[in-house]
Amino acid sequence: MGIGCNPFAGVQEKINQKIGEAIVEKGIEAASGGKLDIDAEGGSFNVTDPKTGESISLGMGAKIPAGFPTDIPRYEGSTASIASLSGDKKRAVLAVTVLGVEPDTLALWYEKEILANGYQKKTETAVTEAFFSEYTKGNAKMIMAILGQKTDKGELAASVQITREETE
């Protein structure tokens, strides 16, 4: 074998990564009292408070929590970066990134889906490459924000955030 050639280096790196994840998870869990799952390879981490049931997932490829409202539309091909759900399931937030789609096309698609779920549009504001709308259905309010931009490579990219909240 050549100098510095170690066929087990990749395996050792994975082991070290998993050990590091476990140490960070335990430290944060001890400090917060919540259950934490770090996926360093996938670039996300998930926290669930065992007392309240509140959960949040952050990072590209964030996981949608169990019990997440089905009336929040999910654009095919989008990548979640934030997904959170309150313990009582009355407040949910979903932030996604969509590549290669014009922001106005996304705004129309999301509006169609939200209206199809029984919501009514209350307000709308559109400014160059940015769209903000508010919808209501019964005691639920949904706010949608879309911001379009170009990536460093000149690709279209849009950030979409939807917040859904129920009142008493």
N, C-alpha and C positions, 0 to 999 in steps of 0.2 A: 504494500500500500504506500501511496505517496505521503509525503509529510503534510500533516494537517487534514488528511482525508479520514473522516470518521463516518462510517455508514449509519451510526446510531445518533448522529447529531440532530436530525429532524425529529426523531422520537423523543430525545431528551428535551428539545425545545418545547414540544407539545406537553410533556410532563410538567416542565417548569411553568408553562402558561396556566395549566389547570391548577397547580399548587397556588400560583399567584391569585387566580380567580377565587379559589376557596378561602384564602386568607382575607382578601378584600371583602368577600361576602360575609364572612363571620364577623369581621370588625364592624361593618355597617349594620348588620342585623343586631349585634349587641348594643350598639349605640342608639338605634332607632326602634328596636323592638319589632321590626318588620321582617318578613321573609324576602330575601334578595336572591336573584338569579342573574349572574353576569355571563354573557356570551361574548367574550372578547373576540372570538373569531368572526362572529356575525356582526359585531359592532354595536350590540345593544345590551341593556340591562333592564331587569324587571323587579319591581318592589311591590309586595303586597303586605298590608298591615293586617296581622291576624286578628287584632281586636276589632277594627272597624270594617274590614273587608275592602278598604280603599286600595286600588291598584293603579300602577303607572308603569309604562314601558317606554323607554327612551332609546334613541339611536336608530340609524337606518336599518329597516327591517324590524321595527318595533312590533311586538306581538299584541294582537287585539285581545283584551281580557275576556274571560268567560262572562256571559250575561250582558255583553255590550249591546246597546240598542240597535236593532236591525233596521230602523228607519233612517239611520245615518248612511247615506250612499257611499259606496266604495268603487271608485273608478278603476276599471280593469287596467292593469299595468302600472298602477301607482305604487309607490313605496312608502309605507308608514314610517314616520319618524317620532311621533308621539301618539300614544293611546292611553287614555286614563279613564277610570270609572270610579265614581264615589261608592262608598260602602252601601249606601241605601239605593244605589243605581239611579239616582235622580239627576246626576250631572255626569256628562261624558264629553270628552274632547278627543278629536282625531285630527292629526296633522299629517299630510302626505305630500310627496313630491311627484309630479308628473312631468315626464320629458317628452318633447316633440309635439306638444299640442298647444295651440293658441289659447291664451287665457279666456278670450270671449267664447270660444267653443266649449271650454270647460264650464264656464259660468252657465251657459245654456243647458248643458248636459245635467249639471247638478240641480239646477232649478227644476228641470223636467222631472227628475227623480224625486226631489223633495215634494213637489206638488202632487206627484202620483201617490205619495205616502200620506196624502190627506192634509198637508199643511197649506196655509194661505200666506201669500207674500204680504208683509206689512211695510217694509222699506227696502229701497235699493239705491246704492250709490255706485257710480262707475267713473273712474278716473283712469287715464291712460294706463293700460295693463294692470289695473287693480279694480276688483269688484267686491262689493260688500252688500249683503242682503240679510234681512231678518224675516223669519217665518214663524207662524204660530199654529198650533193644533191643540184645542182644549187647553190643558194647563201646561203644555210643553212649548218652549220657545227654542228655535234653532237659529244660530247666527253662522253665516258662511262668509269667509274672506278668501279671496284668490288674488295672489300677487304674481305677475309674470315677470320674467327677466331672461337674460341670456347668460349661459355658462361661460367659463373661460374659453371653451372651445367653440363658442358661438351658437350652441344648441339652445332651443327654446326650453325653458324650465319654468314650471309654475308650482308655487307653494299654495296648498289648499288647507285651510283650517276650518273645522266645523265644531261648534260648541252647542250642545243640546242640554237644556235644563228644564226640569219640571218644578213647578211651584205647588204649594199645598192647595 
